[in-house]
Amino acid sequence: MKKYKLTVGLNDKNTECQEVTTSTAKSILANILLNDFEIYAFTITECEGCYKMQSTGNIVFEKSIRIEIASDTDIDYKAIINSIKSALNQESVMVEITNNANIEFI
């Protein structure tokens, strides 16, 4: 089984400020996963992040959302990330992939 961990900062890439509320962002992310990619089991956690903007070099602290997905098949995580970046106007999304994760649903 693979585990995909996506961390999405909520600051807009142009304004470097949060333009969408955290609860709205969670709804947008859930909609993308559930409806666009048919990912039916995942965890969403609020967290804080620090990021150096590639475009300006500014360091920003931001509310972030972490999504964890466990899957026994490969998922198109790059397409998911592109959808997230477009929907929330993000410069980037951090992804961590763990192969051969020991995950069980009991």
C-alpha positions as a Markdown table, in Angstrom:
| # | Residue | x | y | z |
|---|---|---|---|---|
| 1 | Met | 0.0 | 0.0 | 0.0 |
| 2 | Lys | 1.2 | 3.6 | -0.7 |
| 3 | Lys | 0.6 | 6.6 | 1.5 |
| 4 | Tyr | 0.5 | 10.0 | -0.1 |
| 5 | Lys | 0.8 | 13.1 | 2.1 |
| 6 | Leu | 0.0 | 16.4 | 0.6 |
| 7 | Thr | 0.5 | 19.7 | 2.4 |
| 8 | Val | -1.3 | 22.7 | 1.0 |
| 9 | Gly | -0.5 | 26.2 | 2.2 |
| 10 | Leu | -3.5 | 28.5 | 2.2 |
| 11 | Asn | -1.8 | 31.8 | 1.3 |
| 12 | Asp | -2.6 | 33.0 | -2.2 |
| 13 | Lys | 0.5 | 32.9 | -4.5 |
| 14 | Asn | -0.2 | 36.5 | -5.7 |
| 15 | Thr | -1.1 | 38.3 | -2.5 |
| 16 | Glu | 0.9 | 36.1 | -0.1 |
| 17 | Cys | -2.1 | 36.3 | 2.2 |
| 18 | Gln | -4.9 | 33.8 | 2.9 |
| 19 | Glu | -7.8 | 34.7 | 0.6 |
| 20 | Val | -10.0 | 31.6 | 1.2 |
| 21 | Thr | -11.2 | 30.6 | 4.7 |
| 22 | Thr | -9.8 | 27.4 | 6.1 |
| 23 | Ser | -13.2 | 25.7 | 6.2 |
| 24 | Thr | -13.9 | 26.7 | 2.5 |
| 25 | Ala | -10.5 | 25.4 | 1.5 |
| 26 | Lys | -11.2 | 22.1 | 3.2 |
| 27 | Ser | -14.5 | 21.8 | 1.3 |
| 28 | Ile | -12.7 | 22.6 | -2.0 |
| 29 | Leu | -10.1 | 20.0 | -1.3 |
| 30 | Ala | -12.6 | 17.3 | -0.3 |
| 31 | Asn | -14.7 | 18.1 | -3.5 |
| 32 | Ile | -11.6 | 17.7 | -5.7 |
| 33 | Leu | -10.6 | 14.4 | -4.1 |
| 34 | Leu | -14.1 | 12.9 | -3.9 |
| 35 | Asn | -15.7 | 14.1 | -7.1 |
| 36 | Asp | -12.8 | 14.7 | -9.5 |
| 37 | Phe | -10.5 | 11.8 | -8.5 |
| 38 | Glu | -12.9 | 9.4 | -6.7 |
| 39 | Ile | -10.6 | 9.2 | -3.7 |
| 40 | Tyr | -13.1 | 8.1 | -1.0 |
| 41 | Ala | -11.0 | 7.7 | 2.1 |
| 42 | Phe | -8.5 | 10.4 | 3.3 |
| 43 | Thr | -7.6 | 12.4 | 6.3 |
| 44 | Ile | -7.6 | 16.2 | 6.4 |
| 45 | Thr | -5.7 | 18.0 | 9.2 |
| 46 | Glu | -5.1 | 21.7 | 9.8 |
| 47 | Cys | -1.5 | 22.7 | 10.5 |
| 48 | Glu | 0.9 | 25.7 | 10.2 |
| 49 | Gly | 3.6 | 26.1 | 7.6 |
| 50 | Cys | 6.5 | 28.3 | 6.6 |
| 51 | Tyr | 7.4 | 28.7 | 3.0 |
| 52 | Lys | 9.9 | 30.8 | 1.0 |
| 53 | Met | 8.0 | 32.1 | -2.1 |
| 54 | Gln | 9.7 | 31.0 | -5.3 |
| 55 | Ser | 8.4 | 34.0 | -7.1 |
| 56 | Thr | 9.4 | 36.8 | -4.6 |
| 57 | Gly | 11.8 | 35.2 | -2.2 |
| 58 | Asn | 9.5 | 36.3 | 0.7 |
| 59 | Ile | 9.2 | 34.0 | 3.7 |
| 60 | Val | 5.6 | 33.5 | 4.7 |
| 61 | Phe | 3.9 | 31.8 | 7.6 |
| 62 | Glu | 0.6 | 30.3 | 6.7 |
| 63 | Lys | -2.3 | 28.1 | 7.8 |
| 64 | Ser | -2.0 | 24.9 | 5.9 |
| 65 | Ile | -4.0 | 21.7 | 5.3 |
| 66 | Arg | -2.4 | 18.2 | 5.3 |
| 67 | Ile | -4.2 | 15.5 | 3.3 |
| 68 | Glu | -3.2 | 11.9 | 3.9 |
| 69 | Ile | -4.4 | 9.2 | 1.4 |
| 70 | Ala | -3.7 | 5.5 | 1.7 |
| 71 | Ser | -4.2 | 3.5 | -1.5 |
| 72 | Asp | -3.4 | 0.0 | -2.7 |
| 73 | Thr | -3.2 | 1.3 | -6.3 |
| 74 | Asp | -1.2 | 4.2 | -7.7 |
| 75 | Ile | -3.1 | 7.5 | -7.8 |
| 76 | Asp | -2.4 | 10.4 | -10.2 |
| 77 | Tyr | -1.1 | 12.6 | -7.4 |
| 78 | Lys | 0.4 | 15.1 | -10.0 |
| 79 | Ala | -3.1 | 15.7 | -11.5 |
| 80 | Ile | -4.5 | 16.1 | -8.0 |
| 81 | Ile | -1.8 | 18.6 | -7.1 |
| 82 | Asn | -2.4 | 20.6 | -10.3 |
| 83 | Ser | -6.2 | 20.8 | -9.5 |
| 84 | Ile | -5.4 | 21.9 | -6.0 |
| 85 | Lys | -2.9 | 24.6 | -7.2 |
| 86 | Ser | -5.5 | 25.9 | -9.7 |
| 87 | Ala | -8.4 | 25.9 | -7.3 |
| 88 | Leu | -6.6 | 27.6 | -4.4 |
| 89 | Asn | -4.1 | 29.7 | -6.5 |
| 90 | Gln | -1.0 | 28.0 | -5.1 |
| 91 | Glu | 2.6 | 28.2 | -6.2 |
| 92 | Ser | 3.3 | 24.7 | -5.0 |
| 93 | Val | 2.0 | 21.8 | -3.0 |
| 94 | Met | 4.4 | 19.6 | -0.9 |
| 95 | Val | 4.0 | 15.8 | -1.5 |
| 96 | Glu | 5.5 | 12.9 | 0.4 |
| 97 | Ile | 5.0 | 9.4 | -0.9 |
| 98 | Thr | 5.7 | 6.3 | 1.3 |
| 99 | Asn | 5.9 | 3.1 | -0.7 |
| 100 | Asn | 5.1 | -0.2 | 1.0 |
| 101 | Ala | 3.4 | 1.5 | 3.9 |
| 102 | Asn | 2.0 | -0.9 | 6.5 |
| 103 | Ile | -1.5 | 0.4 | 6.6 |
| 104 | Glu | -4.7 | -1.5 | 7.6 |
| 105 | Phe | -8.3 | -0.6 | 7.8 |
| 106 | Ile | -9.7 | -2.6 | 10.7 |
